[in-house]
Amino acid sequence: MTFTKKQAEILDISKKMFAEKGFVETSMRDLAAFLEIKAASLYAHFKSKEEI
């Protein structure tokens, strides 16, 4: 699967946050806040946390 530059950035940050806080404890809002984007924008790139 080919990812956009932004999707690759989201995946990289997600891996770090999942390792640090755990998958269950990391929310899409947490990811969005860290990436300095709105949660709705994050959902434009990935449909769910499970898809990430």
C-alpha positions, 0 to 999 in steps of 0.5 A: 500500500502506498501512503501519502506524506501526511499518512506516513507522518501519522503512522510514524507518530502513531507508532511512537504514541502506541509504544509510549501510552499503549494502543487502547490509551491513545485516542484519535484526539491524542494523535490529532493534538500531537500532529497539530491537526483537528480530529476530523482531518485525521479521519480524512486520512484514516477511518479509524485507529484500528486502520492505522 
